[in-house]
Structure formats: C-alpha cells, structure tokens
C-alpha cells in the first residue's frame, strides 16, 4: 500500500469511535471494535449494560464494558454450551440455566422436543429487557412456553432447590468478576451436583487459556473437587479474548465421548451453524498446553 493510502486509513481509524476491551486478566492484551452507533447505555442495580452497532458483528452487548455477545458469532458459544450435553442426553426433560439473560442458551434448549421445563435464573432484568429489544435473534425464546424465567440470585435459587430434579444445569455466567464471581466457587458447584439427577450433566463457560491461564486452572480445579467426572472442551469465538474459549462438561459419571448418542441426536434434525456430532468428538481433543493447564 502507498504511503498516501496508509495515511488515509490511519485518518479514517482516528476519526471513528472505537470500543477497546482491555483484558483485566492480562493488561498486555485487548480487542477493539468500531462503535458505529450506540443504541443503549444504562446502569442497572447490578451492572453497566450497553448495546452498540458494529458494521461487521452487528449489535454488540457489553456488560461492565466487556463483550458478552455479538449477533455475528454468538451461535458458537450458545450451541457449544447446549448441544454438547444434549447430544449425550437428547431425551432430557428438565434444565436449569443460571444467567443467560441474552436468551441464546434457552433458544437452543427449546429446540428439543423432549424438553418440558427450562428454569432460567437471571439476576438482572435489564439484560433480558435490552436483549428483547436489540438482540431479537437471541432473545426470541425468553417468553417461550417451556421457559420459566426467574429474576433472582442464581446462588440462592440453587441453594433452595430440592435434590436430584434436573437433567442439565448450564452455568451461562459472565466472567468471574462482579456479580458473576460467586458462580465459580466450590460451594456453588456442590449445590449444582446436588440438584442433578444421577445421570445429570453440568456445563459451564471456563474462560480462555491464552489470556486467563490462572483462572482456567482455578475453574478446572474447583469443578474437579466436586464432580467425579470432568472434561474441558473448546470452541472458537472471535470477539472473546483469545478467540479459543473453554467450556466444562461435568457429571456424576456420564462421559461425553463414550455416552454420546450420535444417531439419536442426528435424527432430531436440529438446525445448527457450528455444532455437529463430528465436532462433538473433536472439541474434546485438547491442544497439549490446555491439557497441562487443566490437569
């Protein structure tokens, strides 16, 4: 490119408004997106919520100035946190979602014919209200007849839940800072295993190995302290720090590789954009550095 071209591009970049997420885990890293138009920006009782347009990723939701979802790549996260456990038990009838206020997780869960009840516990009503208005492709199942939406502290909800009633618990939380921090403790995981049936499964988001090594190590250690069986797996999400994002599969003994029901899941004919049963097997094949990190 010519020197004139370089100057023109630099001038254009400098004239635009940019969102820059500086990693709290590693100050030497960040991501940047143009803020083409701010659609919403308010502080709730719990946190700061913002929605802005980006020309490539569509509408972007920030919570406390961290990217939660974008319209373009959200399907990776939501499909991986839902369909990996559901391929192991596609006949699950009762699920609990902690967090997930944007609605993407319950959107995937309601696709399953056998699913009868989805309890979704979100502490911040504003997140759901804003998602309904500005993220309709994610939030369309928030008011589905199978979804029981509760605005409550997820910790207290789980503590007050009877034993052995859920086939699946999905911890769709923010990062382990602020309101989401309590969802990454051994005490919380002990309540999760208590409310799961004998063949129940818990999945959770487990952060990024490139930026938050200590956090990943801590999450894996705490889950393993509680659950007899745990396997980390991963997906690739461009707008999350490091792009390579980890999830956790935890159970009382069910194995996502040996117990997956490939034919039963494929017969359902569910529409997905990222997940498939070949990827299911592949996503548990971890790079060596992640294996060591999670040991």
LUMMIVO-739049 format. One record per residue (C-alpha): residue in three letters; chain; x, y, z; residue number from 1. Coordinates in nm, 4 decimals. Last residue first. Layout:
<gugus>
+-----+---+----------+----------+----------+-----+
|   r | c |       px |       py |       pz |   k |
+-----+---+----------+----------+----------+-----+
| Ala | A |        X |        Y |        Z | NUM |
...
+-----+---+----------+----------+----------+-----+
</gugus>
This chain:
<gugus>
+-----+---+----------+----------+----------+-----+
|   r | c |       px |       py |       pz |   k |
+-----+---+----------+----------+----------+-----+
| Unk | A |  -0.4689 |  -3.1195 |   3.4761 | 295 |
| Unk | A |  -0.6384 |  -2.8251 |   3.3089 | 294 |
| Unk | A |  -0.3276 |  -2.6285 |   3.2150 | 293 |
| Unk | A |  -0.1437 |  -2.9411 |   3.1035 | 292 |
| Unk | A |  -0.4282 |  -3.0404 |   2.8720 | 291 |
| Unk | A |  -0.4502 |  -2.6806 |   2.7514 | 290 |
| Unk | A |  -0.0813 |  -2.6792 |   2.6541 | 289 |
| Unk | A |  -0.1214 |  -3.0116 |   2.4749 | 288 |
| Unk | A |  -0.4032 |  -2.8969 |   2.2489 | 287 |
| Unk | A |  -0.7340 |  -3.0509 |   2.3509 | 286 |
| Unk | A |  -0.9232 |  -3.3224 |   2.1669 | 285 |
| Unk | A |  -1.2573 |  -3.2663 |   2.3428 | 284 |
| Unk | A |  -1.3791 |  -3.0414 |   2.0600 | 283 |
| Unk | A |  -1.3170 |  -3.3183 |   1.8057 | 282 |
| Unk | A |  -1.5788 |  -3.5589 |   1.9368 | 281 |
| Unk | A |  -1.8563 |  -3.3018 |   1.9341 | 280 |
| Unk | A |  -1.7246 |  -3.1625 |   1.6049 | 279 |
| Unk | A |  -1.8218 |  -3.4890 |   1.4383 | 278 |
| Unk | A |  -2.1633 |  -3.4659 |   1.6072 | 277 |
| Unk | A |  -2.2342 |  -3.1189 |   1.4754 | 276 |
| Unk | A |  -2.2134 |  -2.7729 |   1.6322 | 275 |
| Unk | A |  -2.1418 |  -2.4544 |   1.4406 | 274 |
| Unk | A |  -2.4495 |  -2.3437 |   1.2435 | 273 |
| Unk | A |  -2.7198 |  -2.5588 |   1.3947 | 272 |
| Unk | A |  -3.0679 |  -2.6561 |   1.2752 | 271 |
| Unk | A |  -3.1890 |  -2.9664 |   1.4576 | 270 |
| Unk | A |  -3.2638 |  -3.2770 |   1.2516 | 269 |
| Unk | A |  -3.3760 |  -3.4807 |   1.5537 | 268 |
| Unk | A |  -3.2409 |  -3.7952 |   1.3878 | 267 |
| Unk | A |  -2.8878 |  -3.6574 |   1.4270 | 266 |
| Unk | A |  -2.9214 |  -3.6555 |   1.8066 | 265 |
| Unk | A |  -3.0470 |  -4.0148 |   1.8234 | 264 |
| Unk | A |  -2.7735 |  -4.1335 |   1.5866 | 263 |
| Unk | A |  -2.4930 |  -3.9676 |   1.7799 | 262 |
| Unk | A |  -2.5960 |  -4.0644 |   2.1297 | 261 |
| Unk | A |  -2.2867 |  -3.9582 |   2.3276 | 260 |
| Unk | A |  -2.2020 |  -4.1922 |   2.6137 | 259 |
| Unk | A |  -1.8378 |  -4.2765 |   2.5369 | 258 |
| Unk | A |  -1.7415 |  -3.9229 |   2.4369 | 257 |
| Unk | A |  -1.9477 |  -3.7047 |   2.6706 | 256 |
| Unk | A |  -1.8808 |  -3.9401 |   2.9673 | 255 |
| Unk | A |  -2.1542 |  -3.9733 |   3.2316 | 254 |
| Unk | A |  -2.0080 |  -4.0363 |   3.5778 | 253 |
| Unk | A |  -2.1517 |  -3.7893 |   3.8274 | 252 |
| Unk | A |  -2.1180 |  -3.5170 |   3.5668 | 251 |
| Unk | A |  -1.9102 |  -3.2233 |   3.4455 | 250 |
| Unk | A |  -1.8540 |  -3.0876 |   3.0937 | 249 |
| Unk | A |  -1.6533 |  -2.7627 |   3.1033 | 248 |
| Unk | A |  -1.6214 |  -2.4941 |   2.8399 | 247 |
| Unk | A |  -1.3097 |  -2.3249 |   2.7020 | 246 |
| Unk | A |  -1.2794 |  -2.0407 |   2.4523 | 245 |
| Unk | A |  -1.0255 |  -2.0011 |   2.1719 | 244 |
| Unk | A |  -1.0796 |  -1.6427 |   2.0483 | 243 |
| Unk | A |  -0.8001 |  -1.5081 |   2.2776 | 242 |
| Unk | A |  -1.0350 |  -1.2536 |   2.4307 | 241 |
| Unk | A |  -1.3892 |  -1.3227 |   2.3064 | 240 |
| Unk | A |  -1.4892 |  -1.1497 |   1.9825 | 239 |
| Unk | A |  -1.3666 |  -1.4272 |   1.7500 | 238 |
| Unk | A |  -1.5357 |  -1.7220 |   1.9277 | 237 |
| Unk | A |  -1.3655 |  -2.0577 |   1.8658 | 236 |
| Unk | A |  -1.4972 |  -2.3519 |   2.0661 | 235 |
| Unk | A |  -1.3491 |  -2.5685 |   2.3398 | 234 |
| Unk | A |  -1.3729 |  -2.8722 |   2.5639 | 233 |
| Unk | A |  -1.2942 |  -2.9456 |   2.9284 | 232 |
| Unk | A |  -1.3778 |  -3.2894 |   3.0716 | 231 |
| Unk | A |  -1.4951 |  -3.3585 |   3.4254 | 230 |
| Unk | A |  -1.6174 |  -3.6700 |   3.6065 | 229 |
| Unk | A |  -1.6455 |  -3.7275 |   3.9816 | 228 |
| Unk | A |  -1.7692 |  -3.3683 |   4.0292 | 227 |
| Unk | A |  -1.6786 |  -3.1582 |   4.3340 | 226 |
| Unk | A |  -1.3009 |  -3.1154 |   4.3503 | 225 |
| Unk | A |  -1.2890 |  -3.1496 |   3.9712 | 224 |
| Unk | A |  -1.5089 |  -2.8398 |   3.9357 | 223 |
| Unk | A |  -1.2767 |  -2.6396 |   4.1626 | 222 |
| Unk | A |  -0.9585 |  -2.7491 |   3.9842 | 221 |
| Unk | A |  -1.0950 |  -2.6772 |   3.6375 | 220 |
| Unk | A |  -1.2118 |  -2.3290 |   3.7400 | 219 |
| Unk | A |  -0.8777 |  -2.2483 |   3.9060 | 218 |
| Unk | A |  -0.6652 |  -2.3583 |   3.6104 | 217 |
| Unk | A |  -0.8808 |  -2.1553 |   3.3738 | 216 |
| Unk | A |  -0.8466 |  -1.8505 |   3.6000 | 215 |
| Unk | A |  -0.4697 |  -1.8913 |   3.6267 | 214 |
| Unk | A |  -0.4342 |  -1.9176 |   3.2485 | 213 |
| Unk | A |  -0.6539 |  -1.6173 |   3.1739 | 212 |
| Unk | A |  -0.5261 |  -1.4726 |   2.8457 | 211 |
| Unk | A |  -0.4453 |  -1.7643 |   2.6171 | 210 |
| Unk | A |  -0.6350 |  -2.0294 |   2.8109 | 209 |
| Unk | A |  -0.9719 |  -1.8540 |   2.7777 | 208 |
| Unk | A |  -1.2642 |  -1.8749 |   3.0210 | 207 |
| Unk | A |  -1.4478 |  -2.1785 |   3.1630 | 206 |
| Unk | A |  -1.8056 |  -2.1443 |   3.0439 | 205 |
| Unk | A |  -2.0159 |  -2.4017 |   3.2222 | 204 |
| Unk | A |  -2.1789 |  -2.7370 |   3.1566 | 203 |
| Unk | A |  -2.3431 |  -2.9554 |   3.4199 | 202 |
| Unk | A |  -2.4778 |  -3.3018 |   3.3451 | 201 |
| Unk | A |  -2.7298 |  -3.5316 |   3.5118 | 200 |
| Unk | A |  -2.7176 |  -3.9125 |   3.5026 | 199 |
| Unk | A |  -2.7792 |  -3.9433 |   3.8772 | 198 |
| Unk | A |  -3.0175 |  -3.6458 |   3.8705 | 197 |
| Unk | A |  -2.8697 |  -3.3021 |   3.9308 | 196 |
| Unk | A |  -2.9729 |  -3.0827 |   4.2265 | 195 |
| Unk | A |  -2.6814 |  -3.1986 |   4.4440 | 194 |
| Unk | A |  -2.4235 |  -3.1566 |   4.1682 | 193 |
| Unk | A |  -2.5201 |  -2.7913 |   4.1311 | 192 |
| Unk | A |  -2.5181 |  -2.7262 |   4.5066 | 191 |
| Unk | A |  -2.1649 |  -2.8593 |   4.5259 | 190 |
| Unk | A |  -2.0697 |  -2.6401 |   4.2273 | 189 |
| Unk | A |  -2.1861 |  -2.3313 |   4.4179 | 188 |
| Unk | A |  -1.9772 |  -2.4189 |   4.7223 | 187 |
| Unk | A |  -1.6750 |  -2.4940 |   4.5040 | 186 |
| Unk | A |  -1.6881 |  -2.1389 |   4.3668 | 185 |
| Unk | A |  -1.7139 |  -2.0015 |   4.0123 | 184 |
| Unk | A |  -2.0739 |  -1.8753 |   4.0201 | 183 |
| Unk | A |  -1.9856 |  -1.6352 |   4.3046 | 182 |
| Unk | A |  -1.7767 |  -1.4230 |   4.0647 | 181 |
| Unk | A |  -2.0623 |  -1.3494 |   3.8258 | 180 |
| Unk | A |  -2.1924 |  -1.0405 |   4.0073 | 179 |
| Unk | A |  -1.8518 |  -0.8652 |   3.9838 | 178 |
| Unk | A |  -1.5664 |  -1.0721 |   3.8414 | 177 |
| Unk | A |  -1.5703 |  -1.4374 |   3.7398 | 176 |
| Unk | A |  -1.6653 |  -1.3574 |   3.3772 | 175 |
| Unk | A |  -2.0371 |  -1.3526 |   3.2953 | 174 |
| Unk | A |  -2.2362 |  -1.6672 |   3.3514 | 173 |
| Unk | A |  -2.4073 |  -1.9314 |   3.1426 | 172 |
| Unk | A |  -2.3921 |  -2.2061 |   3.4067 | 171 |
| Unk | A |  -2.5960 |  -2.4771 |   3.2385 | 170 |
| Unk | A |  -2.7554 |  -2.7412 |   3.4630 | 169 |
| Unk | A |  -2.8975 |  -3.0491 |   3.2914 | 168 |
| Unk | A |  -3.1136 |  -3.3454 |   3.3849 | 167 |
| Unk | A |  -3.2561 |  -3.1524 |   3.6784 | 166 |
| Unk | A |  -3.4525 |  -3.2698 |   3.9851 | 165 |
| Unk | A |  -3.1973 |  -3.4517 |   4.2009 | 164 |
| Unk | A |  -3.2146 |  -3.2595 |   4.5301 | 163 |
| Unk | A |  -3.4567 |  -2.9779 |   4.6047 | 162 |
| Unk | A |  -3.3715 |  -2.6177 |   4.5013 | 161 |
| Unk | A |  -3.3212 |  -2.3539 |   4.7728 | 160 |
| Unk | A |  -2.9426 |  -2.3420 |   4.7378 | 159 |
| Unk | A |  -2.9753 |  -2.3284 |   4.3585 | 158 |
| Unk | A |  -3.2048 |  -2.0264 |   4.3732 | 157 |
| Unk | A |  -2.9835 |  -1.8571 |   4.6312 | 156 |
| Unk | A |  -2.6755 |  -1.8806 |   4.4105 | 155 |
| Unk | A |  -2.8694 |  -1.7815 |   4.0991 | 154 |
| Unk | A |  -2.9774 |  -1.4512 |   4.2548 | 153 |
| Unk | A |  -3.3252 |  -1.3868 |   4.1212 | 152 |
| Unk | A |  -3.5241 |  -1.2775 |   3.8189 | 151 |
| Unk | A |  -3.6939 |  -1.6048 |   3.7268 | 150 |
| Unk | A |  -3.7886 |  -1.7030 |   3.3714 | 149 |
| Unk | A |  -3.9793 |  -2.0311 |   3.3398 | 148 |
| Unk | A |  -3.9208 |  -2.1327 |   2.9793 | 147 |
| Unk | A |  -4.1248 |  -2.4081 |   2.8136 | 146 |
| Unk | A |  -4.3967 |  -2.1648 |   2.6997 | 145 |
| Unk | A |  -4.1384 |  -1.9492 |   2.5225 | 144 |
| Unk | A |  -4.1013 |  -1.5947 |   2.6546 | 143 |
| Unk | A |  -3.7211 |  -1.5911 |   2.6536 | 142 |
| Unk | A |  -3.7258 |  -1.7895 |   2.3285 | 141 |
| Unk | A |  -3.6904 |  -1.4908 |   2.0913 | 140 |
| Unk | A |  -3.3954 |  -1.3474 |   2.2814 | 139 |
| Unk | A |  -3.1065 |  -1.4380 |   2.0545 | 138 |
| Unk | A |  -3.2412 |  -1.3338 |   1.7135 | 137 |
| Unk | A |  -3.4184 |  -1.0398 |   1.8792 | 136 |
| Unk | A |  -3.0996 |  -0.8780 |   2.0118 | 135 |
| Unk | A |  -3.1920 |  -0.5089 |   2.0488 | 134 |
| Unk | A |  -3.5347 |  -0.5022 |   2.2117 | 133 |
| Unk | A |  -3.5616 |  -0.8449 |   2.3716 | 132 |
| Unk | A |  -3.1938 |  -0.8291 |   2.4654 | 131 |
| Unk | A |  -3.2479 |  -0.4979 |   2.6465 | 130 |
| Unk | A |  -3.5314 |  -0.6434 |   2.8530 | 129 |
| Unk | A |  -3.3342 |  -0.9587 |   2.9319 | 128 |
| Unk | A |  -3.0264 |  -0.7671 |   3.0486 | 127 |
| Unk | A |  -3.2403 |  -0.5180 |   3.2417 | 126 |
| Unk | A |  -3.3949 |  -0.7962 |   3.4495 | 125 |
| Unk | A |  -3.0595 |  -0.8614 |   3.6169 | 124 |
| Unk | A |  -3.0234 |  -1.1710 |   3.8375 | 123 |
| Unk | A |  -3.1095 |  -1.4207 |   3.5677 | 122 |
| Unk | A |  -3.2447 |  -1.7647 |   3.6594 | 121 |
| Unk | A |  -3.3764 |  -1.9718 |   3.3698 | 120 |
| Unk | A |  -3.5864 |  -2.2756 |   3.4547 | 119 |
| Unk | A |  -3.6417 |  -2.4833 |   3.1421 | 118 |
| Unk | A |  -3.9273 |  -2.7304 |   3.1552 | 117 |
| Unk | A |  -4.0532 |  -2.9934 |   2.9111 | 116 |
| Unk | A |  -3.7558 |  -3.0814 |   2.6902 | 115 |
| Unk | A |  -3.8463 |  -3.3904 |   2.4880 | 114 |
| Unk | A |  -3.8977 |  -3.1963 |   2.1632 | 113 |
| Unk | A |  -3.5534 |  -3.0298 |   2.1808 | 112 |
| Unk | A |  -3.5400 |  -2.6923 |   2.0029 | 111 |
| Unk | A |  -3.6331 |  -2.5206 |   2.3299 | 110 |
| Unk | A |  -3.2750 |  -2.5708 |   2.4514 | 109 |
| Unk | A |  -3.1118 |  -2.3680 |   2.1718 | 108 |
| Unk | A |  -3.3194 |  -2.0559 |   2.2315 | 107 |
| Unk | A |  -3.2724 |  -2.1138 |   2.6061 | 106 |
| Unk | A |  -2.8988 |  -2.0597 |   2.5605 | 105 |
| Unk | A |  -2.9286 |  -1.7557 |   2.3356 | 104 |
| Unk | A |  -3.1625 |  -1.5650 |   2.5661 | 103 |
| Unk | A |  -2.9477 |  -1.2560 |   2.6329 | 102 |
| Unk | A |  -3.0012 |  -1.3131 |   3.0059 | 101 |
| Unk | A |  -2.8015 |  -1.6347 |   3.0074 | 100 |
| Unk | A |  -2.7522 |  -1.6429 |   3.3823 |  99 |
| Unk | A |  -2.8030 |  -1.9796 |   3.5502 |  98 |
| Unk | A |  -2.9887 |  -2.2120 |   3.3151 |  97 |
| Unk | A |  -3.1704 |  -2.5101 |   3.4675 |  96 |
| Unk | A |  -3.2940 |  -2.7978 |   3.2548 |  95 |
| Unk | A |  -3.5701 |  -3.0565 |   3.2820 |  94 |
| Unk | A |  -3.6823 |  -3.3076 |   3.0173 |  93 |
| Unk | A |  -3.3587 |  -3.4588 |   2.8864 |  92 |
| Unk | A |  -3.4237 |  -3.7016 |   2.5991 |  91 |
| Unk | A |  -3.1293 |  -3.5718 |   2.3938 |  90 |
| Unk | A |  -2.8950 |  -3.6944 |   2.6689 |  89 |
| Unk | A |  -2.5340 |  -3.7137 |   2.5461 |  88 |
| Unk | A |  -2.6146 |  -3.4961 |   2.2449 |  87 |
| Unk | A |  -2.7802 |  -3.2584 |   2.4924 |  86 |
| Unk | A |  -2.4537 |  -3.2101 |   2.6812 |  85 |
| Unk | A |  -2.2645 |  -3.0919 |   2.3689 |  84 |
| Unk | A |  -2.5734 |  -2.9212 |   2.2277 |  83 |
| Unk | A |  -2.6111 |  -2.6568 |   2.4997 |  82 |
| Unk | A |  -2.2750 |  -2.4918 |   2.5839 |  81 |
| Unk | A |  -2.1468 |  -2.5448 |   2.2311 |  80 |
| Unk | A |  -2.4524 |  -2.4095 |   2.0551 |  79 |
| Unk | A |  -2.4643 |  -2.0981 |   2.2719 |  78 |
| Unk | A |  -2.0987 |  -2.0083 |   2.2346 |  77 |
| Unk | A |  -2.0733 |  -2.0651 |   1.8605 |  76 |
| Unk | A |  -2.4092 |  -1.9017 |   1.7871 |  75 |
| Unk | A |  -2.2918 |  -1.5729 |   1.9389 |  74 |
| Unk | A |  -2.0632 |  -1.5005 |   1.6406 |  73 |
| Unk | A |  -2.2489 |  -1.2473 |   1.4253 |  72 |
| Unk | A |  -2.5061 |  -1.1045 |   1.6664 |  71 |
| Unk | A |  -2.2434 |  -1.0177 |   1.9249 |  70 |
| Unk | A |  -2.2417 |  -1.1409 |   2.2814 |  69 |
| Unk | A |  -2.0940 |  -1.0631 |   2.6241 |  68 |
| Unk | A |  -1.8211 |  -0.8144 |   2.5347 |  67 |
| Unk | A |  -1.6824 |  -0.6476 |   2.8491 |  66 |
| Unk | A |  -1.7534 |  -0.2860 |   2.9471 |  65 |
| Unk | A |  -1.9399 |  -0.3764 |   3.2657 |  64 |
| Unk | A |  -2.1739 |  -0.5784 |   3.0479 |  63 |
| Unk | A |  -2.1383 |  -0.5144 |   2.6754 |  62 |
| Unk | A |  -2.3842 |  -0.6324 |   2.4130 |  61 |
| Unk | A |  -2.2900 |  -0.5991 |   2.0447 |  60 |
| Unk | A |  -2.5333 |  -0.5470 |   1.7587 |  59 |
| Unk | A |  -2.3924 |  -0.6482 |   1.4218 |  58 |
| Unk | A |  -2.0511 |  -0.8160 |   1.4069 |  57 |
| Unk | A |  -1.9102 |  -0.6490 |   1.0944 |  56 |
| Unk | A |  -2.0549 |  -0.2958 |   1.0874 |  55 |
| Unk | A |  -2.0704 |  -0.2714 |   1.4668 |  54 |
| Unk | A |  -2.3809 |  -0.1419 |   1.6412 |  53 |
| Unk | A |  -2.3851 |  -0.0709 |   2.0136 |  52 |
| Unk | A |  -2.5587 |  -0.2130 |   2.3183 |  51 |
| Unk | A |  -2.4561 |  -0.1219 |   2.6731 |  50 |
| Unk | A |  -2.5253 |  -0.2556 |   3.0219 |  49 |
| Unk | A |  -2.3493 |  -0.1397 |   3.3394 |  48 |
| Unk | A |  -2.4010 |  -0.3648 |   3.6410 |  47 |
| Unk | A |  -2.6124 |  -0.4686 |   3.9383 |  46 |
| Unk | A |  -2.8908 |  -0.2179 |   4.0025 |  45 |
| Unk | A |  -2.8829 |  -0.1353 |   3.6343 |  44 |
| Unk | A |  -2.6539 |   0.1156 |   3.4636 |  43 |
| Unk | A |  -2.7549 |   0.2454 |   3.1250 |  42 |
| Unk | A |  -2.6301 |   0.2538 |   2.7651 |  41 |
| Unk | A |  -2.8473 |   0.1675 |   2.4672 |  40 |
| Unk | A |  -2.8232 |   0.2024 |   2.0885 |  39 |
| Unk | A |  -2.4699 |   0.3392 |   2.0474 |  38 |
| Unk | A |  -2.3888 |   0.3691 |   1.6767 |  37 |
| Unk | A |  -2.0844 |   0.2718 |   1.4701 |  36 |
| Unk | A |  -1.8828 |   0.1774 |   1.7744 |  35 |
| Unk | A |  -1.5869 |   0.0252 |   1.5953 |  34 |
| Unk | A |  -1.4496 |  -0.2879 |   1.7583 |  33 |
| Unk | A |  -1.1266 |  -0.3454 |   1.9503 |  32 |
| Unk | A |  -0.9757 |  -0.6359 |   2.1437 |  31 |
| Unk | A |  -0.7218 |  -0.6303 |   2.4266 |  30 |
| Unk | A |  -0.3948 |  -0.7727 |   2.5542 |  29 |
| Unk | A |  -0.0943 |  -0.6565 |   2.7555 |  28 |
| Unk | A |  -0.3022 |  -0.5883 |   3.0659 |  27 |
| Unk | A |  -0.3622 |  -0.9633 |   3.1149 |  26 |
| Unk | A |  -0.6510 |  -1.0720 |   3.3347 |  25 |
| Unk | A |  -0.8391 |  -0.7420 |   3.3223 |  24 |
| Unk | A |  -0.8089 |  -0.7515 |   2.9453 |  23 |
| Unk | A |  -0.8504 |  -0.4148 |   2.7790 |  22 |
| Unk | A |  -1.1686 |  -0.4076 |   2.5759 |  21 |
| Unk | A |  -1.1494 |  -0.1229 |   2.3278 |  20 |
| Unk | A |  -1.4658 |   0.0240 |   2.1791 |  19 |
| Unk | A |  -1.3779 |   0.2609 |   1.8992 |  18 |
| Unk | A |  -1.5266 |   0.5864 |   1.7754 |  17 |
| Unk | A |  -1.4104 |   0.6712 |   1.4267 |  16 |
| Unk | A |  -1.1955 |   0.9688 |   1.3188 |  15 |
| Unk | A |  -0.8689 |   0.8004 |   1.4169 |  14 |
| Unk | A |  -0.9470 |   0.4972 |   1.2043 |  13 |
| Unk | A |  -1.0243 |   0.7120 |   0.8995 |  12 |
| Unk | A |  -0.7042 |   0.9138 |   0.9434 |  11 |
| Unk | A |  -0.4980 |   0.5963 |   0.9709 |  10 |
| Unk | A |  -0.6568 |   0.4569 |   0.6548 |   9 |
| Unk | A |  -0.5811 |   0.7762 |   0.4618 |   8 |
| Unk | A |  -0.2224 |   0.7905 |   0.5931 |   7 |
| Unk | A |  -0.1606 |   0.4316 |   0.4821 |   6 |
| Unk | A |  -0.3030 |   0.5031 |   0.1385 |   5 |
| Unk | A |  -0.0771 |   0.8075 |   0.0993 |   4 |
| Unk | A |   0.2238 |   0.5954 |   0.1975 |   3 |
| Unk | A |   0.1254 |   0.3520 |  -0.0768 |   2 |
| Unk | A |   0.0000 |   0.0000 |   0.0000 |   1 |
+-----+---+----------+----------+----------+-----+
</gugus>
